[in-house]
Structure formats: C-alpha cells, structure tokens
Amino acid sequence: AWAKGLKRCRVCEPCTRKRGEACEGDFDEAGEPMLPEGVSVGDACLAETVQAGERKRLKGVLLSARKTSPHLLVKFVGTERGEPFTSLSAPGLKSSYLTRREVAAWVAP
C-alpha cells in the first residue's frame, strides 16, 4: 500500500517521492532539466504517450524544458515511422509535458 501523499512513479518503482517532486536524475547539479541523450530543444524526437488507453510511440519535436516535472514539452508531429497523422492516427493532444525517460532521439526508419 502507498502512503498518503506519495505518488507511484511510472518509471522507477518503488518510488518514495512526494507529489510534484522530480525523479532523481531529471536535473543536473545546477538544477537545470537534463535532456535525453541525442536530443536538444527544436530536435525531432521519439515520444511515448497514451493514446486510446495504450502506450504509443510518436514522432515529436522537443519545444522546451522547464524546471517543474514533467519538464519536457513535446509537440507530436507524426507516427513512429515519421508518417503524417491521419484523422484516425492523430493523438487526442497535440502536445504534452513528458519525463526524460519518455523521450528519445528520433532516428528515421
């Protein structure tokens, strides 16, 4: 059972952080958000998100990083293979804040 005020982490369980606290390793010593290896602001990336109740990987663009977790703002621009969205494949949200573990460098297939 989870204690009141603790939040289950989707990535690094068991997690003992309180709501609103970042996971260890999300920020550098200066308090700046760490970006995934091979990804910079403005770069194409591969982002995990929930779509229709299941986890999907989509091509995105990293728009910005903030000091509040989740700290990476990603705009979804296509399917995992880089194809443009259709009315059926488009996610419900056009952009989302994600953790560093949900974003990776995008490599063209």
Secondary structure, DSSP 8 states (H G I E B T S, - for coil): ---TTB---SSSSS---BTT---TTSB-TTS-B---TT--TT-EEEEEEEETTEEEEEEEEEEEE-SSSS-EEEEEEEETTS----TTTS-S-SEEEE-GGGEEE----
